[in-house]
Structure formats: C-alpha cells, structure tokens
Amino acid sequence: QVTLTGGADALTAGAQSLTVTGPLTVGAALGGTQALSALAVSGAVDLGAGVSTTGAQLYGGAVQVLSDQRLHSTNGALTFASSIDSANHHSLTLDSDTGAIAVAGAVGSSGALGALTVHAATTLDFSGAVQASQSIDLTATTGNLTVNGALVGGGNAATLNASLGSVVLNGTASNLASLHVTGAHIQAGSVTTT
C-alpha cells in the first residue's frame, strides 16, 4: 500500500513518471504544479486528489472517488482496467486532450458518482454500465462513443456527443430528465426519461 499524503510533481513538467505496484491512496494532487509524464498503478486507487500528466494514465485496479476530482492528460490516454465508484456520490471529470479514454469495469454500480464529465479527444469506451446521481456529459471529439451497459441517471440530464463518429448505447438508458445525443450515426436501446 502506497499513500501519498503530500502529492507528487515532476521536477520538470512531463519529465518524470510514477509507477506504483499495488494499491495507491492519493491524498494530495499528483502533477498539480508540474505535470507528471505518466502514471501507472497496478492496484486499487483511493482518489482523494486530482492527477495531471502529459502522457498516459493507467489504473489497473478499482478506483474509489473520495472527493470531487479531475484526471487530466494533455497528450495521452486514460485507461481503467476495473470499476470506478464513489460511496458518497462525489463528482469525477476525465479529460484526455489528444487521446482515448476507456473504462473496462462498471462506473457507479457499487456507489453512484455525483456528476460525471468525460471528454476524450478520440474514442470513448465504457465496457460496462454507467451510473451517476447528477448530470452525465460524455464526449468523443473525433471518434466513437460506446456504452455497453446501462446508462442510469439520478433524474438529471445526460449528454452523449460524438459529432464525427458513432454513438452506441447497447444497454438501456433510464432515470434521466433528458437525453441529448449527437453523432454521425446513433444506435440506442430502450430510453426512459422522467
């Protein structure tokens, strides 16, 4: 178990990366002053602060969001090999300025997030269900946006935007005040709005 209560920065922005084998607790910002080159964690992550990198971020275990946070890469992908949850409905923003974002596990199934905002420069792929108690805003700027599980809101609006690609919603969409979808091609299952 690695606990970073004081955070961590690169000596020069984008010059040093951080690799953690095993679980990680993020108690203060990683790359908050000088962005890390990359971050790779093999175990579960308790996310109590944000992460900023110039390159890729890889989360090998389940991520628990402990407070409202943002994970940001200026020039790399964000990859989650497991689930993302928040026991107290905290909000999460995921941003990749030039790359893709992929989440292999369910989002919010064991603890719905607050607001979920995700902007991927290329493709955005959720292999499982996505659940948030507040707004849901998902964007794939130049690629496809795929949600393979259910999309479940908390009675708020959801926006799915892939104006240059396809939006594929393979599960149901429910408990949403409204659903706005923009895509060159749209494929959706059952949609229920309140």
C-alpha positions, 0 to 999 in steps of 0.5 A, spaced: 500 500 500 502 506 497 499 513 500 501 519 498 499 524 503 503 530 500 502 529 492 507 528 487 510 533 481 515 532 476 521 536 477 520 538 470 513 538 467 512 531 463 519 529 465 518 524 470 513 518 471 510 514 477 509 507 477 506 504 483 505 496 484 499 495 488 494 499 491 495 507 491 491 512 496 492 519 493 491 524 498 494 530 495 494 532 487 499 528 483 502 533 477 498 539 480 504 544 479 508 540 474 505 535 470 507 528 471 509 524 464 505 518 466 502 514 471 501 507 472 498 503 478 497 496 478 492 496 484 486 499 487 486 507 487 483 511 493 482 518 489 482 523 494 486 528 489 486 530 482 492 527 477 495 531 471 500 528 466 502 529 459 502 522 457 498 516 459 494 514 465 493 507 467 489 504 473 489 497 473 485 496 479 478 499 482 478 506 483 474 509 489 472 517 488 473 520 495 472 527 493 470 531 487 476 530 482 479 531 475 484 526 471 487 530 466 492 528 460 494 533 455 497 528 450 495 521 452 490 516 454 486 514 460 485 507 461 481 503 467 482 496 467 476 495 473 470 499 476 470 506 478 465 508 484 464 513 489 460 511 496 458 518 497 456 520 490 462 525 489 463 528 482 469 525 477 471 529 470 476 525 465 479 529 460 484 526 455 486 532 450 489 528 444 487 521 446 482 515 448 479 514 454 476 507 456 473 504 462 473 496 462 469 495 469 462 498 471 462 506 473 457 507 479 454 500 480 457 499 487 456 507 489 453 512 484 458 518 482 455 525 483 456 528 476 460 525 471 464 529 465 468 525 460 471 528 454 476 524 450 479 527 444 478 520 440 474 514 442 470 513 448 469 506 451 465 504 457 465 496 457 460 496 462 454 500 465 454 507 467 451 510 473 451 517 476 446 521 481 447 528 477 448 530 470 452 525 465 456 529 459 460 524 455 464 526 449 468 523 443 471 529 439 473 525 433 471 518 434 466 513 437 462 513 443 460 506 446 456 504 452 455 497 453 451 497 459 446 501 462 446 508 462 442 510 469 441 517 471 439 520 478 433 524 474 438 529 471 440 530 464 445 526 460 449 528 454 452 523 449 456 527 443 460 524 438 459 529 432 464 525 427 463 518 429 458 513 432 454 513 438 452 506 441 448 505 447 447 497 447 444 497 454 438 501 456 438 508 458 433 510 464 432 515 470 434 521 466 430 528 465 433 528 458 437 525 453 441 529 448 445 525 443 449 527 437 453 523 432 454 521 425 450 515 426 446 513 433 444 506 435 440 506 442 436 501 446 430 502 450 430 510 453 426 512 459 426 519 461 422 522 467 
